Amino acid sequence: MAKEAAKKKLFGRWKLYQVSGNKVERKNKSCPKCGSGTFMAKHSNRWTCGTCKYCEFITNK
């Protein structure tokens, strides 16, 4: 069971990247406080960092 859980956890990380040609791009934003190594989660009305709890609200224009 531990191997299956490890595979599921690793598989979820690949959803954060997109490959176009020879270039790998990130889909989500990086946290401005933590740096480029930390992704921010996209919610319906905000972007949130899981490490430092930084939050940016999305405004509808």
Order of alpha helices (4+ residues) and beta strands (2+ residues): alpha-beta-beta-beta-beta-beta-beta
